[in-house]
Amino acid sequence: MKYTVEFKDLLTGAVSPIDNIEAPEGYTAEQYISDCASNADQEWNEMLAHGKVIIVSE
């Protein structure tokens, strides 16, 4: 299944697409974050500190 990964900035309320992925049905934002954690850089970690990741099916 194709998904759009969006980031919601909790400070401003802005929502921005950050990725497009193919994953099994029911794939969650928590799984995406876990999958990305091993490759996370400082910018990614700072982003997560100020918002949340949302997975939207296409």
C-alpha positions as CSV (number, residue, x, y, z in Angstrom):
1,M,0.0,0.0,0.0
2,K,1.3,3.5,-0.8
3,Y,1.4,6.1,2.0
4,T,2.3,9.7,2.4
5,V,4.2,10.5,5.5
6,E,3.3,14.0,6.9
7,F,4.8,16.0,9.7
8,K,2.6,18.2,11.9
9,D,4.4,21.0,13.7
10,L,2.7,21.3,17.1
11,L,4.0,24.8,17.6
12,T,2.6,26.3,14.4
13,G,0.0,23.7,13.3
14,A,1.5,23.4,9.9
15,V,1.4,20.0,8.1
16,S,4.1,19.1,5.5
17,P,4.6,16.0,3.5
18,I,8.1,14.5,4.3
19,D,8.1,11.1,2.6
20,N,6.2,8.7,0.3
21,I,6.5,5.0,1.1
22,E,5.2,1.6,0.2
23,A,4.3,-0.5,3.2
24,P,1.9,-3.2,4.3
25,E,-1.7,-2.2,5.1
26,G,-2.0,-0.9,8.7
27,Y,1.5,0.4,8.8
28,T,1.7,3.0,11.6
29,A,3.5,6.2,12.3
30,E,5.2,4.5,15.2
31,Q,6.5,1.8,12.9
32,Y,7.8,4.4,10.5
33,I,9.6,6.3,13.2
34,S,11.1,3.0,14.5
35,D,12.2,2.1,11.0
36,C,13.9,5.5,10.5
37,A,15.5,5.6,14.0
38,S,18.6,3.8,12.9
39,N,19.3,6.4,10.2
40,A,18.1,9.4,12.2
41,D,20.2,12.6,12.2
42,Q,20.1,15.6,14.4
43,E,17.6,17.4,12.2
44,W,15.2,14.5,12.3
45,N,15.4,14.2,16.1
46,E,14.9,18.0,16.5
47,M,11.8,17.8,14.2
48,L,10.3,15.0,16.2
49,A,10.8,17.0,19.4
50,H,8.5,19.7,18.0
51,G,5.8,17.7,16.3
52,K,4.4,14.3,15.2
53,V,4.5,12.1,12.2
54,I,1.3,11.1,10.5
55,I,0.8,8.3,8.0
56,V,-1.9,8.9,5.3
57,S,-3.0,6.2,2.9
58,E,-3.1,7.4,-0.8
